[in-house]
Amino acid sequence: MKSSIFYRLLQVAPVVILATTLSSCKTASSRHMYGHEFDPPVIRPSNPSAVKVKVSTSAQRVYAVEGDKVLLATPCSVGTGGSTGAGTYRIQYKEARRRRQSEPDRGYPMAYWQEWKSAYGLHWGFVKPYPCTHGCIRLPAKSAAKLFSLTQVGTPLIIASSHPEDNTIGKTLPVIDDGPLPNPDRGHMMSDRFFDDLAAGNLYKR
């Protein structure tokens, strides 16, 4: 009798193990979350002047690296119709409390602005899982703040269709989709308090 039960368990066990394996095979990239919920780990560089920023437009990923070491990895949104472009640049200007300088929506917050050419910058914004900007690179709030802390004026920025990191750490990142979020209160967005609320993670806790 015991041997019969044992034989039946041997038959069932592989099925249970396979089901468990499949359920645990989901990578982080299968998860969906809002940008304000995403808090990427960050490694401080040993040599800040050796930091580079890589942008993968096809995968919509940003990587801060020091040599072969990834310091930070995050989803992003790039420009529609290839408007973000490609090439090697340097960060020319940084402003944590930047606001849009032109119409439409003059005054709209573009926190943690890092400009690589005139009117083009990495900055906080609502991220979607497809290209949706006019050329800028939008980042989740905590990603934008942490990336801002890793760079300096002169940090190289390499924008390309893909980077090797897309096939490694890039695949572990969640899908960010801020599309379902309600439109933020315009008065709050235009107020000085907005930047403090964004930094404190209170954008959707008011």
N, C-alpha and C positions, 0 to 999 in steps of 0.2 A: 504493500500500500504506500509506504513512504517513498519507495523508488518511483512509483507511478506519479505521485505529486511532484517529486523532484523533476521528473522528465517534463511534466506539463509546465513547470516554472521555467525550465530552460527554453521551452518554445515561446513563452510569453515575454521573457526578459528582453530579447533583441528588439521586439516591437516597442516596448516601453522605452528602452534606451534610445532608439531611433527617434521616437516622438519627442523625447526630452531634448535630444541634440538639435532637432529642427527648430524647436521653440526657442532654443538659446542661441541659434545661429543668426538671429536678427541683429544687424549692426546698428550702431547709434544713428546711422543715416536714415533708418526706417522710422525714426521717431519724429513727430512734429511738435513744435513749440513756438511760442511767441518770442520775439527778439528780446523783450525785457526780462524773460525768464532764463536766457542763456548766459552763463557765466563761465567763460573758458579759463582753464588753468593757464598760468603764465610762469615762465622761467626768466629770472633776471639775467641779463647778459654779463659775461665776465669782462667783455670789452665793448662798451656801448658804441664805439665808433665802427665796430665790425658788423653791426646789425644791418640787415637788408630786409626789405619788404617785397614779397612776391604776390602778384595778383593773377589768379587763373580765371579768365573770363568765361571759358566754357563750363567749368565746374562751379563757378561763382564761389571762390574760396580766396581767402587772404592768409598768407603765412608770414610771420616775422621769424627770421632765421639768423643764426650766428654760425657761419660755416655750414656744417651738415646738421646742426642741432636746431630743431624747431622750438622756438620760444613761445609762440602763440599761433593758434590756428582757429579760424572762424569762418562761418558762412558770410556772404555778402550779397548785395545786388549790384549789377553793373548796368551799363547803358544799353538801351534798345538799338537795334540796327548796327551794332558794332561801334557805337559812338564813344565808348571808353577808349577805343584804339589799342595800340600795342607799342611797346618800345621800352627803353631804359631811360629813366629820369632820376631826378633827386628831389626830395621834399624841399620846397622853396620857402614855405611860410606855414606857421602853425598858430592857431588861435582856438583856445578851448571854448570860448563863448561867442563864436562866430554866428552872424545872421546873414541871411541872403541879402545881397546887395542890389539885385535887379528885379524888375517885374517879369512875370507875375509873382505875387506872394513876397514882395520885398519885406524883409524883417523876419521871415520864417527862420526858426533856429536850425543851424547846421553845426551842432556841438562837436567839439574835438576835431575841428577842421585841420586837414593837412593837405596843402596845395602842392600839386606837382607841375601844373602849368596854369596859366591864367584862367580863372573861373572853373577849374577842375580840381576836385579834392576828395580825399577820403573823409567821411564824416558820419556822425550818427544819423540814422533815418529809419523809416519803416522798411523792413526787408521782406522780399517775396522770393519764391523759389524759381524766378525767371527774370530775365533782364527787364528793368522797369524805370531806369533813370534816364536823364538827358545826357549822361556821360560820366557823372560823378560815381563814386563807389560808396554805397551806403552800408553801414555796419550796425549791428545791435549795440545797445548802449554800453554795456560792460566791455564788449570787444573794442569799441571805439576808444573808451577811456584807457584801457590797458595798452592798446597799440600806441596811443598818444604818448604814454609814459615810456615806451621803449625806443622811440625815435627822437631824432633831432634834425634841425635844419641841415640838409646835406645828406641825409640817409638815402641810399639808393632805393629806387622803386622800379621793379621789373614787372611789366604788364605783358602777359603772353596768353595765348589760347589755353595752354596747359603748362603744368609744372610737375616734376616727379612726385611731389608730395600729394598730388591728387589721388594717387594709387595707394597711398599708405594712410597717413593721418587724415587726409581729406575725406576718405570713405567712412570714417568713424563719426563725423560731425552730424548733428541733427539737421532736419529740414526746418528752416525758419520760414514762417508764413504769417506776416502781420496783417494780411488782407482782411480777415474777418473782424479785426479790432474796430471798435467804434471810432469815428472821427474825433480827434482830441478837441477840447475846448479852445477856440481860437484866442480868446482873451488870455487864457493861461499860457498858450504857446508864445504869445507876444510879450509876456511879462518877464521881469528879471527873475522871478521866483522859479520859472521853468527850469533853468539850468541847475539850480539847487535841487529841485525835485528829481530831475533826471539823474544827477550824480548820486542821490540817496536811494535810487530805485523806487521812487514813489510816483512815477508817471501814471500808473494805473492803480494806485492805492489811495487816491484822494477821495 
